[in-house]
């Protein structure tokens, strides 16, 4: 377990939900203790895992803790459209220019479908909590906000529109 990490107490153990916690990352192949679904009460494994069908879900626990904290503070649901991406899926959707080191492939990014006043509230909360990458699409039917906290990129902090 990573320094400072706390064990996760299962709430509804199930053999089909046996992924663990190690080195600050939650994922299918990390071993360790059994958890119910995820350690974040408002986010399910299914919505955080790669959308290509590979079943991988290796979200960074510190990043997700910060996202859960914003969710708790704002008090409205977050509809996740993309979170963890395996390298193959990230390439197929035109993701990061640095394969395997981008925000989605390292489990440090989330895209949330949102519009109107709630989009403004989320944008303010993410910027106020010092997330290092915020992408905004508020046109058309596919409106969302991308939030990440990649810290080792010299081009950060950054705000962009899609």
N, C-alpha and C positions, 0 to 999 in steps of 0.2 A: 504494500500500500504506500502511496506517496506520502511524504512528510506532511503532517497536518491534516491528512484525510481521516475521516471517521468511518467506521463500519456502517453499512447500510442494514437496517433492521427490516426483515421481510414483513409485509403486512398480509399478503395472501399468497403464500408459497405455492408454486405449481411446477411440475416437472417440465412443462413446456416453456417455462420462463426461467431458464437456468443460465443466465449470463452473469458476469461478475464485474468486480471493481479492482483495477490494478493500475498503478502508476498514474493516477489521476484521470484515467480514461475508462468509460463504461463501454463494453463491447462483447460481442458474441464469443470471442476466443481469448478473453483475458483470464478465465478461471476465477477462482475465489468463491465468495459467498453467494448464495442464491438470493435474488431480490424478487419483488412481486412483478413489476413491469418495468418501471424506471424509478430512480430516486427523486424524480421531480414530479410532484403531485399533479400538475396540469399537462403533462406531456407523456404520450404513450410511446412505446418502442416502435410501433408500426408507423407513426407519423414522423419519427426521427430517423428511421432507417433509409438506406439508399433506395431510390425509386426504381432502379433497374431490375429489382427482383432478386438480387444476390443475397439479401438478408443481412448485410453488414450494417452495424450501427455502432460507431466508435466515437461518440460525442465526448468532447472534453468536459470533465465534471465541473471545473471552475467556471468555464464559459456558460454551461447550462445553469449553474447556480445563480449566476448574474442575470440570465434571461428569466429564470423563475422569480427572482426578486423583483424584476420590473413587472412581470405578470401579476404578482401579488399586489404590488403598489397600484397598478392601473385598474385592476379589478374587472377586466373584461377578457373573454377568451381570445387566444391567439390561434389562428388557423394556419398551420405549418404547411407550406407548399414544397419546401426543400430544406433539408438539414444535412445529415452526413451523405457524402457521395463517394463511392469507390472511384479509383482513378479512371477506369474504363468509362463509367457513366459521366464523370466530370468532363472527359474529353468529348464524349458524344453530344453533350449539351453546350459545348463551347465555353467551358468553365475556365479556371485559372490558367494563366500562361506558364505557371511553374508546376507541372504535374506532380502530384503527391505532396506538395507543400502549400497548396492554396487553402483558403479558409474552409471550404466545404470538405475537402479531403482530409483535413486535419481535425475535423469535428469542432471547428471554432467559428461556424457560421450558421445562420438560420434565415430563411425567407418566410415572411409572414404576410398572408393575404389580408389586406386591410385598406380601408378608404375613409374619407371624410374626417370628421372630428377625431375619431380614434387614431387615424394615421398621424395626425398632427401631435396627439398626445404621446404616441409611441416614438415618433421622431425626436420630440423634446426629451423624453426619458432616456433614450439610447445615447443621444449627444451629451446629456447631462451626466451620464454614468461613464463617460469616457470610452465608449466603444470606438475603435480605430477605423472602422470602415462602415459606411452607411450608404446604401444604394436605394434610390426611390423611383418607383414607377407608379404614377397616379393618373395614367391615361388608359382609356379603353376598358375592356372587361377584365384584364389580368393585372389588377392593381396589387402591388405588394411593396414591402420594405425589406431590404436585405440588411442584416446586422452581422458584423464580425468583429473580432478583437485581435487580428494578426498584429503582433507588436514588432516583429523584426524586419519589417519592410520600410525602407527609407522614404517611401512615397506616402507614408501615413502620418497623421490622420488624413482621411479622404472622404469626400462626399460627392456622389455622382448620381446622375439620372439615367434611366434606361430608355 
